[in-house]
Amino acid sequence: VAHESILEGLLDASIVVVEVDLARDALGALTPEETAGMSRAHPDRLLEYRAGRHCARVALARLGLAGASIPRNEDRSPIWPAGFVGSITHTRKRQEGWCAAAVARSADFPGVGIDGELDEPLEVKLWSRVLLPAEQAWIEARPDGEQGFWGKLFFSAKEATYKCQYPLTSTFLEFADVEITVEPVAATFDAVLRREAGALRAGHAFHGRYARREGIIATAVAVR
Ligand SMILES: CC(C)(COP(=O)(O)OP(=O)(O)OC[C@H]1O[C@@H](n2cnc3c(N)ncnc32)[C@H](O)[C@@H]1OP(=O)(O)O)[C@@H](O)C(=O)NCCC(=O)NCCS
């Protein structure tokens, strides 16, 4: 790819990451299974959905599975081919769009979660819904001009953690169920479950990395 990767370096090298810039990159077609249930989707939604499937298919091919189809469960989570697991994210990037998939062999990484958000401050009205008191206190100790960024980063870290744990636990989580702590120098974070989820106990810690590039805040979490 000629343009900058947003997710580069955030995940182990055995996890294949494919990104597309919708303004520049050509997309492959959806498979019939993937198209099922999407006939009434808005064209913008269909485009981001197709971009996600394109990235996922290219990533699976790099892992040795050519021509895969990635349909959806009723709950809208992707159905990965047996032996693989992954995660998809998309954002509007200025006027264009950006989309990525990260895919691993589930024998190496049974859980992978990625999330990209526009690098714009988390809206103040969302703070109390998204952030725990301890998270909010940590952010409020940062310089004023950075606080909106940190709010959005915590939001993204929770979404990436949610996507990572879901195929493992089939559990819906609230924002208050995951507590984020950030290590700004290393650009890493921990995400600790505050409740039991499937086979994962309360206190289980996920580890992630983040980056702020090209107008996007990106987070990534993987479970070994
Ligand atoms: C699913 C969800 C995580 C998507 O996040 P988002 O930032 O709105 O959107 P993104 O573009 O980053 O991700 C969308 C993709 O997530 C994937 N996804 C959807 N549901 C998922 C699930 N249950 N598990 C894993 N991945 C899921 C899909 O691939 C989807 O893209 P697609 O429909 O084109 O295939 C979010 O909408 C959601 O439902 N969250 C659950 C509730 C929550 O936020 N809890 C607090 C976090 S702890």
The ligand as a Gaussian input file, in Angstrom:
#p B3LYP/6-31G(d) Opt

LIG

0 1
 C      -20.617000      -3.776000      17.398000
 C      -19.959000      -2.503000      17.841000
 C      -18.815000      -2.861000      18.798000
 C      -19.436000      -1.783000      16.610000
 O      -18.586000      -0.721000      16.894000
 P      -18.634000       0.682000      16.076000
 O      -17.504000       1.501000      16.577000
 O      -20.013000       1.226000      16.160000
 O      -18.436000       0.325000      14.535000
 P      -17.179000      -0.309000      13.769000
 O      -17.259000       0.159000      12.381000
 O      -15.911000      -0.072000      14.496000
 O      -17.480000      -1.876000      13.843000
 C      -18.523000      -2.457000      13.148000
 C      -18.225000      -3.919000      12.926000
 O      -18.175000      -4.604000      14.181000
 C      -18.436000      -5.962000      13.910000
 N      -19.353000      -6.466000      14.925000
 C      -20.663000      -6.233000      15.056000
 N      -21.143000      -6.872000      16.129000
 C      -20.107000      -7.518000      16.697000
 C      -19.964000      -8.356000      17.831000
 N      -21.000000      -8.634000      18.627000
 N      -18.761000      -8.868000      18.106000
 C      -17.696000      -8.603000      17.328000
 N      -17.768000      -7.799000      16.224000
 C      -18.965000      -7.283000      15.934000
 C      -19.020000      -6.067000      12.516000
 O      -18.047000      -6.648000      11.694000
 C      -19.264000      -4.625000      12.144000
 O      -19.078000      -4.336000      10.782000
 P      -20.043000      -4.982000       9.656000
 O      -21.432000      -4.896000      10.172000
 O      -19.791000      -4.164000       8.448000
 O      -19.581000      -6.406000       9.540000
 C      -20.930000      -1.556000      18.573000
 O      -21.820000      -0.998000      17.667000
 C      -21.718000      -2.295000      19.628000
 O      -22.760000      -2.879000      19.352000
 N      -21.232000      -2.314000      20.866000
 C      -21.769000      -3.118000      21.880000
 C      -22.171000      -2.357000      23.088000
 C      -21.057000      -1.595000      23.655000
 O      -20.560000      -0.667000      23.048000
 N      -20.645000      -1.946000      24.881000
 C      -19.609000      -1.228000      25.522000
 C      -18.261000      -1.692000      25.125000
 S      -17.586000      -2.626000      26.459000

